[in-house]
Amino acid sequence: MDKEETIKLIEESIKNKTETSSIEFKTARNDLPKSIWKSVSSFSHRPGGGIIVFGIDEDKNKHKLTIVGTDVIDNLQEKIGDLANNEMSFTLRPEYHILEMKGKAILAIYTGMPQSI
């Protein structure tokens, strides 16, 4: 998924103040969330894949999304790469997009099933 399409989908979700069936938001200011494997696995098996966005906080009770940014983009990329290489039953090559929204750095990761599966 290219960068422009990724940005468009993220902006649409922010406008609607909710995640979608193909986008999940994770705060991840300092580290990878412990439950991330579920999201990566789910999206990697979903037709069309999905986008996990680090640096956006979702408050479901208040129906609010807040761009908080993340300071550990390199760490997140490394840990997602390790997870994809070591925990998945097939080869997964996530696509990474480092984006800036409201002056804060966020990381969007697209995971989708490889074409050969």
Secondary structure as GFF3:
##gff-version 3
##sequence-region A 1 117
A	DSSP	alpha_helix	3	16	.	.	.	ID=ss1
A	DSSP	beta_strand	23	26	.	.	.	ID=ss2
A	DSSP	alpha_helix	36	45	.	.	.	ID=ss3
A	DSSP	beta_strand	50	54	.	.	.	ID=ss4
A	DSSP	beta_strand	56	59	.	.	.	ID=ss5
A	DSSP	beta_strand	64	67	.	.	.	ID=ss6
A	DSSP	alpha_helix	73	86	.	.	.	ID=ss7
A	DSSP	beta_strand	95	101	.	.	.	ID=ss8
A	DSSP	beta_strand	104	111	.	.	.	ID=ss9
###
